[in-house]
Amino acid sequence: MIFLGLTAAEKDMEVSRYCIEHGCSKVFMISPARFRVSLTVDHEWIGYPQHIEYVNFYHMMRDVDRSSLIVINECLRTQNRYALEYNCIRNFLLQTSHQLIFQRLPLIDTWADFAILFDFDTRSRWKRELVDGHLEDVCVDVRRDLTPMFHPIEVSASPRTHALYEVERERLFSELGLRDPHTLPRNLHLVGGKTKLLRVDEMQQYVGRNNRFNLSNLCTYRETESRSGLRIVFEWCHNFIDFADFLACTGQIDIDVLTTDMKVDCWYLQRYQGWAGRIRDAYATLHG
């Protein structure tokens, strides 16, 4: 079964309930350390992606049997449906008929990402077919709709900053060559950092790519592992998976975002609003 949007306490409750109802004698949880859940039932935790290491892989292949429950927790980590990490999990799942899949959001970027969770719950019986035609073959519990809502806090950049932005844009474009074109927005987005400093409130908490301005009330997206709480976006991270991790750590749905009037900030805001729209559409599809 696939559960979307459960809290840690709810995940623990579902595992306990499942073990009682199905008489599972062994529980294995595969989870990134950042999202590890303390379960009431006795269990073995295997880190993701450490489960692909020989010592862990062969241990699982040896010890998982028909009475085992495999808990797959927040393991939607890459959009490659055929990644080694996913293939190893599929091998474990073939050893048993008991699995619970916990995920905060139904996708990383596009609806096609849900096929990975679908593969886990069906043990890849229809791995090469489109997931849309087989949704009736899985049970999805959408406990709550966690579609993020973005609220821009507009900050006007000075004419000098706009001029610096144009100079930097021309420099980056001239040096781009065959490199990833996303190098441009990733770097241009940093130009507005000093402008956003003017709107930083010392009573608020912020999140950014790095803390190059040494703000005591700002942490990076990776640091939210141990520093949760509501935060204002000082600057966007470029990859959706990193932002999804941030949301999972903080539990935020409504997100305030410092946004300058430079084109790259407008581009990022529209990009993330489009992402939120795809998440909303995925929920609508799952609700039927």
SVG drawing of the C-alpha trace seen along z (x, -y; Angstrom):
<svg xmlns="http://www.w3.org/2000/svg" viewBox="-12 -53 46 70">
<polyline fill="none" stroke="black" stroke-width="0.4" points="0.0,0.0 1.2,-3.6 0.6,-6.3 1.1,-9.9 1.5,-12.7 1.7,-10.8 3.4,-12.1 6.1,-10.1 3.6,-9.0 1.1,-8.0 3.7,-5.9 4.6,-4.1 0.9,-3.4 0.4,-2.0 3.4,0.3 2.2,1.6 -1.4,2.2 -0.1,4.0 2.1,6.3 -0.8,7.3 -3.2,7.9 -0.8,9.9 1.4,11.6 4.7,10.2 7.6,11.6 10.3,9.4 10.3,5.7 12.9,4.0 12.8,0.3 14.7,-1.2 15.0,-4.9 17.4,-7.8 18.9,-8.7 17.4,-12.2 13.9,-10.7 14.4,-7.7 11.3,-7.0 11.5,-5.4 9.1,-2.5 7.4,-0.9 7.8,2.6 11.1,4.3 12.7,3.6 16.0,3.3 16.8,0.1 18.8,0.2 20.0,-3.2 19.2,-4.5 21.4,-4.3 23.5,-2.0 21.1,0.8 22.9,1.3 26.2,2.2 27.1,5.9 26.9,6.5 23.4,5.0 22.1,6.3 23.0,10.0 21.9,9.7 18.4,8.6 18.3,11.2 19.1,13.9 16.9,12.8 13.8,11.3 11.1,14.1 7.4,14.4 6.6,13.3 8.7,10.1 7.4,6.6 9.4,4.1 8.8,0.5 10.0,-1.9 10.2,-5.3 10.8,-8.5 12.8,-6.6 11.7,-8.5 15.1,-10.0 15.7,-10.1 13.5,-10.2 15.3,-7.3 12.8,-4.5 15.5,-1.9 18.1,-3.2 20.3,-0.6 18.9,-1.8 15.3,-1.0 16.3,2.3 17.8,3.5 14.6,2.6 12.5,4.5 14.7,7.6 13.9,7.4 10.2,7.0 10.2,10.2 11.0,12.1 7.7,11.2 4.2,9.9 4.2,7.4 5.2,3.8 4.3,0.3 5.4,-2.7 5.6,-6.1 6.2,-9.3 5.4,-12.9 4.8,-14.0 3.6,-11.8 6.4,-13.0 9.8,-14.7 9.0,-16.7 6.4,-15.1 3.5,-12.6 5.7,-9.9 7.7,-9.8 4.7,-8.2 5.5,-5.1 8.4,-4.4 6.1,-4.1 3.7,-2.1 6.5,0.3 7.3,0.8 3.7,1.6 3.2,4.0 6.7,5.5 7.1,4.3 4.5,6.6 3.8,3.9 7.1,2.2 7.3,1.5 3.7,0.3 2.3,-3.2 1.1,-3.5 -2.0,-5.4 -3.8,-2.4 -3.2,-0.3 -4.0,-2.6 -6.8,-0.3 -4.1,2.3 -2.6,0.3 -4.1,-1.1 -3.1,-4.7 -4.0,-6.5 -3.7,-10.2 -3.8,-11.2 -3.5,-14.9 -2.9,-17.1 0.5,-18.8 0.6,-20.9 2.9,-23.8 1.6,-27.4 4.2,-30.1 3.7,-33.7 6.2,-36.2 7.6,-39.0 8.6,-41.5 11.9,-43.3 12.9,-46.0 16.5,-45.8 18.4,-49.1 19.4,-50.3 23.0,-49.4 22.0,-45.8 20.1,-45.5 23.2,-46.7 25.4,-44.2 22.8,-41.5 23.1,-42.3 26.9,-42.2 26.8,-38.9 24.3,-37.5 26.4,-38.4 29.5,-36.9 27.8,-33.6 26.2,-33.3 29.5,-33.9 31.3,-31.3 28.5,-28.7 29.6,-26.7 28.4,-23.1 27.8,-23.3 24.4,-22.7 22.2,-25.8 20.8,-25.7 24.2,-27.1 22.8,-30.5 19.8,-30.7 21.7,-29.0 24.3,-31.7 22.2,-34.7 19.9,-33.9 22.7,-34.8 23.1,-38.3 20.0,-39.5 21.3,-38.3 22.4,-41.7 19.1,-43.2 17.2,-40.6 19.3,-41.3 17.4,-44.6 14.2,-42.7 15.6,-40.2 13.8,-40.3 15.9,-39.2 12.8,-37.8 12.1,-35.4 13.9,-32.2 15.2,-31.7 16.5,-29.0 19.0,-29.4 21.5,-27.6 24.4,-28.6 25.0,-31.1 27.5,-33.4 26.2,-36.4 26.7,-34.7 23.1,-35.2 22.4,-33.7 18.7,-33.1 19.4,-31.3 20.2,-27.7 20.8,-25.8 18.5,-23.3 20.7,-20.4 20.9,-21.8 17.1,-21.5 17.7,-17.9 18.2,-19.0 16.8,-22.5 13.2,-22.3 10.5,-25.0 8.8,-27.5 11.2,-29.3 11.1,-32.0 12.9,-31.2 15.8,-33.6 16.8,-32.0 15.5,-28.9 17.4,-25.7 17.7,-24.6 16.6,-21.0 13.1,-20.1 14.2,-17.1 16.1,-19.3 13.1,-21.5 10.9,-18.5 13.3,-17.4 13.1,-20.8 9.3,-20.6 9.4,-17.1 11.7,-18.3 9.8,-21.5 6.3,-20.3 5.6,-23.6 2.8,-24.0 2.5,-27.8 5.9,-29.3 6.9,-32.9 9.6,-33.7 11.8,-36.8 11.6,-37.7 13.4,-40.5 12.1,-42.1 15.0,-40.6 14.0,-38.2 15.7,-35.2 13.7,-35.5 10.5,-35.7 11.6,-32.6 12.2,-30.7 8.9,-31.7 7.0,-30.6 9.0,-27.4 8.1,-26.5 4.4,-27.5 4.3,-25.1 5.8,-22.4 3.1,-23.0 0.5,-22.7 1.9,-19.3 1.7,-18.1 -1.9,-19.3 -2.8,-17.5 -1.2,-14.3 -3.4,-14.4 -6.4,-15.0 -5.5,-11.9 -5.0,-9.8 -8.4,-10.9 -10.0,-9.8"/>
</svg>
